[in-house]
């Protein structure tokens, strides 16, 4: 407000702020360009972020070239450096396309480089999606085959070992022909469940059959009746064992 003319005020403001402000902004933009990487961003978002920074830097470039050839050469040099920056910030999955582009001479334009990288990303996404679909179909097929084989090979236990039943004592695992209540316990019978026998837990036939069969009990009753009718006291001695015959009794 103390300057006598507007020209002097403008010159002073330009000297104090404009040039210094441009340099600070150029320095800040350069730092952002050095730090920026693709990371979790898409290729398009990453490229657009770089492009905005490059456009901001171009605004501050006020150099006027005297030769057209020198101007074109400078623009090509700047573009190549920006291509290197763009490729260097890509994720590791783009190593193949990155090496393919760098191997070209001369380098294509920055727009062509971006388009090729974007096509590579689309192609990779399609291939990964197709591979995942194929693997899912293969896994589903394997699961279906395994389930079908298991169902085909499965046979219930009762098909291999038919269930038998005794119609005399109404108990399973034996028939009338081998029922102990009718025929008595076999002479050479030995328990297969030795542990249960030692602990005092008899099997079903053992518990139901008792020490004597029906015929032995009938013989015992007849002998008691005959001794009672004759009035002669008697002492009955029974041999311990699975069988009891007429010779096993003593009076």
C-alpha positions as CSV (number, residue, x, y, z in Angstrom):
1,X,0.0,0.0,0.0
2,X,3.0,2.3,0.4
3,X,4.2,1.9,-3.2
4,X,3.6,5.0,-5.3
5,X,2.6,3.0,-8.4
6,X,1.0,-0.4,-9.1
7,X,3.9,-1.4,-11.3
8,X,6.3,-1.2,-8.4
9,X,3.9,-3.1,-6.2
10,X,3.5,-5.9,-8.8
11,X,7.3,-6.1,-9.4
12,X,7.9,-6.4,-5.7
13,X,5.3,-9.1,-5.2
14,X,6.6,-11.1,-8.2
15,X,10.1,-10.9,-6.8
16,X,9.2,-11.9,-3.3
17,X,6.6,-14.6,-3.9
18,X,6.1,-15.7,-7.4
19,X,9.5,-17.1,-8.3
20,X,10.1,-18.5,-4.8
21,X,6.6,-20.1,-4.8
22,X,7.2,-21.8,-8.2
23,X,10.5,-23.3,-7.0
24,X,8.8,-24.6,-3.8
25,X,6.0,-26.2,-5.8
26,X,8.4,-27.7,-8.3
27,X,10.4,-29.2,-5.5
28,X,7.2,-30.6,-3.8
29,X,6.0,-32.1,-7.1
30,X,9.4,-33.7,-7.7
31,X,9.3,-35.3,-4.3
32,X,5.8,-36.7,-4.9
33,X,7.0,-38.2,-8.3
34,X,9.9,-39.9,-6.6
35,X,7.7,-41.5,-3.9
36,X,4.7,-42.5,-5.9
37,X,4.2,-46.3,-6.7
38,X,1.4,-48.4,-8.0
39,X,0.9,-50.4,-4.8
40,X,-2.8,-51.3,-4.4
41,X,-4.0,-48.9,-7.1
42,X,-5.0,-50.0,-10.6
43,X,-2.8,-49.3,-13.6
44,X,-5.2,-46.5,-14.7
45,X,-5.3,-44.8,-11.4
46,X,-1.5,-45.0,-11.0
47,X,-0.9,-43.5,-14.5
48,X,-3.4,-40.7,-13.9
49,X,-1.7,-39.8,-10.6
50,X,1.6,-39.5,-12.5
51,X,0.0,-37.6,-15.3
52,X,-1.4,-34.9,-13.0
53,X,2.0,-34.3,-11.5
54,X,3.6,-34.1,-14.9
55,X,1.0,-31.6,-16.1
56,X,1.6,-29.4,-13.0
57,X,5.4,-29.5,-13.7
58,X,4.8,-28.5,-17.3
59,X,2.9,-25.4,-16.2
60,X,6.0,-24.1,-14.4
61,X,8.2,-24.7,-17.5
62,X,8.4,-21.4,-19.3
63,X,11.6,-22.0,-21.2
64,X,11.3,-20.8,-24.9
65,X,13.3,-22.9,-27.4
66,X,15.0,-21.1,-30.2
67,X,15.3,-24.2,-32.4
68,X,12.4,-26.6,-33.2
69,X,14.7,-29.6,-33.4
70,X,16.1,-28.9,-30.0
71,X,12.6,-28.5,-28.6
72,X,11.5,-31.8,-30.1
73,X,14.6,-33.5,-28.8
74,X,14.0,-32.1,-25.3
75,X,10.4,-33.2,-25.3
76,X,11.4,-36.8,-26.4
77,X,14.0,-36.9,-23.6
78,X,11.5,-35.8,-21.0
79,X,8.9,-38.3,-22.3
80,X,11.4,-41.2,-22.1
81,X,12.3,-40.3,-18.5
82,X,8.6,-40.3,-17.7
83,X,8.2,-43.7,-19.3
84,X,11.0,-45.1,-17.1
85,X,9.3,-43.6,-14.1
86,X,6.0,-45.1,-15.0
87,X,7.5,-48.6,-15.6
88,X,9.7,-48.5,-12.5
89,X,6.6,-47.8,-10.2
90,X,4.6,-50.8,-11.6
91,X,4.2,-53.9,-9.4
92,X,6.3,-57.0,-9.9
93,X,3.6,-58.8,-11.9
94,X,4.4,-56.5,-14.9
95,X,8.1,-57.6,-15.1
96,X,7.5,-59.3,-18.4
97,X,5.8,-56.4,-20.2
98,X,8.2,-54.0,-18.6
99,X,11.2,-55.8,-20.1
100,X,9.5,-56.0,-23.4
101,X,8.9,-52.3,-23.6
102,X,12.4,-51.3,-22.4
103,X,13.9,-53.5,-25.1
104,X,12.4,-51.5,-27.9
105,X,14.4,-48.9,-29.8
106,X,13.3,-46.2,-29.9
107,X,10.8,-46.2,-27.0
108,X,7.2,-45.7,-27.9
109,X,5.2,-42.8,-26.7
110,X,3.9,-42.6,-23.1
111,X,0.3,-43.2,-24.3
112,X,1.3,-46.4,-26.2
113,X,3.2,-47.7,-23.2
114,X,0.2,-47.2,-20.9
115,X,-2.1,-48.9,-23.4
116,X,0.2,-51.9,-23.6
117,X,0.5,-52.3,-19.9
118,X,-3.3,-52.0,-19.5
119,X,-3.9,-54.7,-22.1
120,X,-1.4,-57.0,-20.3
121,X,-3.3,-56.4,-17.0
122,X,-6.6,-57.3,-18.7
123,X,-5.1,-60.4,-20.3
124,X,-3.7,-61.6,-16.9
125,X,-7.0,-61.0,-15.2
126,X,-8.8,-63.1,-17.7
127,X,-6.3,-65.9,-17.5
128,X,-6.3,-66.0,-13.7
129,X,-10.1,-66.0,-13.7
130,X,-10.2,-68.9,-16.3
131,X,-7.6,-70.8,-14.3
132,X,-9.5,-70.4,-11.1
133,X,-12.7,-71.6,-12.8
134,X,-11.0,-74.6,-14.3
135,X,-9.5,-75.5,-10.9
136,X,-12.9,-75.2,-9.3
137,X,-14.5,-77.4,-11.9
138,X,-11.7,-80.0,-11.5
139,X,-12.1,-80.0,-7.7
140,X,-15.8,-80.4,-7.9
141,X,-15.4,-83.3,-10.4
142,X,-12.9,-85.0,-8.0
143,X,-15.3,-84.6,-5.1
144,X,-18.2,-86.0,-7.1
145,X,-16.1,-89.0,-8.3
146,X,-14.9,-89.7,-4.8
147,X,-18.5,-89.6,-3.4
148,X,-19.7,-91.9,-6.3
149,X,-16.9,-94.4,-5.6
150,X,-17.7,-94.4,-1.9
151,X,-21.3,-95.0,-2.5
152,X,-20.6,-97.8,-5.0
153,X,-18.2,-99.5,-2.7
154,X,-20.3,-99.1,0.4
155,X,-22.0,-102.3,1.7
156,X,-23.9,-102.4,4.9
157,X,-22.5,-104.7,7.6
158,X,-25.7,-106.7,7.8
159,X,-25.3,-107.8,4.2
160,X,-22.0,-109.5,5.0
161,X,-23.1,-110.9,8.3
162,X,-26.8,-111.8,8.3
163,X,-28.6,-111.4,11.6
164,X,-29.7,-114.7,13.2
165,X,-32.3,-115.2,15.9
166,X,-33.4,-118.1,18.1
167,X,-37.1,-118.7,18.1
168,X,-36.9,-120.7,21.3
169,X,-35.3,-118.3,23.8
170,X,-35.9,-115.2,21.7
171,X,-32.2,-114.1,21.7
172,X,-29.9,-113.1,18.9
173,X,-26.6,-114.5,17.5
174,X,-27.7,-118.2,17.5
175,X,-30.5,-120.5,16.3
176,X,-32.6,-123.3,17.8
177,X,-30.1,-125.9,16.6
178,X,-27.3,-124.4,18.8
179,X,-29.4,-123.0,21.7
180,X,-27.9,-123.9,25.1
181,X,-31.4,-124.0,26.7
182,X,-32.3,-126.9,24.5
183,X,-29.0,-128.7,24.0
184,X,-26.9,-127.5,26.9
185,X,-23.4,-126.0,26.8
186,X,-20.9,-127.7,24.5
187,X,-18.3,-129.9,26.3
188,X,-15.3,-128.2,24.7
189,X,-16.7,-124.7,25.0
190,X,-14.3,-122.0,25.9
191,X,-15.2,-118.3,26.3
192,X,-13.7,-115.9,23.7
193,X,-14.3,-113.0,26.1
194,X,-11.7,-114.1,28.7
195,X,-11.6,-110.7,30.3
196,X,-15.3,-110.6,30.9
197,X,-15.3,-114.1,32.3
198,X,-12.4,-113.2,34.7
199,X,-14.3,-110.2,35.9
200,X,-17.5,-112.3,36.5
201,X,-19.6,-111.0,33.6
202,X,-21.2,-114.0,31.9
203,X,-22.5,-113.9,28.3
204,X,-26.2,-114.1,27.5
205,X,-26.3,-117.9,27.0
206,X,-24.1,-118.4,30.1
207,X,-26.4,-116.4,32.4
208,X,-29.6,-118.0,31.1
209,X,-28.4,-121.6,30.9
210,X,-27.1,-122.0,34.6
211,X,-24.9,-124.9,35.8
212,X,-27.5,-127.6,34.8
213,X,-29.6,-128.2,31.7
214,X,-33.2,-129.2,31.6
215,X,-32.6,-132.9,31.4
216,X,-30.2,-132.8,34.4
217,X,-32.8,-131.0,36.4
218,X,-35.4,-133.6,35.6
219,X,-33.1,-136.4,36.6
220,X,-32.4,-134.6,39.9
221,X,-36.1,-134.2,40.7
222,X,-36.7,-137.9,40.0
223,X,-33.9,-138.9,42.3
224,X,-35.2,-136.7,45.1
225,X,-38.7,-138.1,44.8
226,X,-37.5,-141.7,44.8
227,X,-35.4,-141.1,48.0
228,X,-38.3,-139.4,49.7
229,X,-40.7,-142.2,49.0
230,X,-38.3,-144.9,50.3
231,X,-37.6,-142.9,53.5
232,X,-33.8,-143.4,53.1
233,X,-31.7,-140.2,53.7
234,X,-29.3,-139.5,51.0
235,X,-26.6,-137.1,50.2
236,X,-26.4,-135.7,46.7
237,X,-23.0,-134.9,45.2
238,X,-22.8,-133.2,41.9
239,X,-19.7,-133.1,39.7
240,X,-18.7,-129.6,38.7
241,X,-18.6,-129.3,35.0
242,X,-20.5,-128.5,31.9
243,X,-22.2,-132.0,31.7
244,X,-24.0,-134.2,34.3
245,X,-24.8,-137.8,33.5
246,X,-26.4,-140.7,35.4
247,X,-23.0,-141.8,36.7
248,X,-22.2,-138.4,38.2
249,X,-24.7,-138.9,41.0
250,X,-23.9,-140.7,44.3
251,X,-26.1,-141.6,47.3
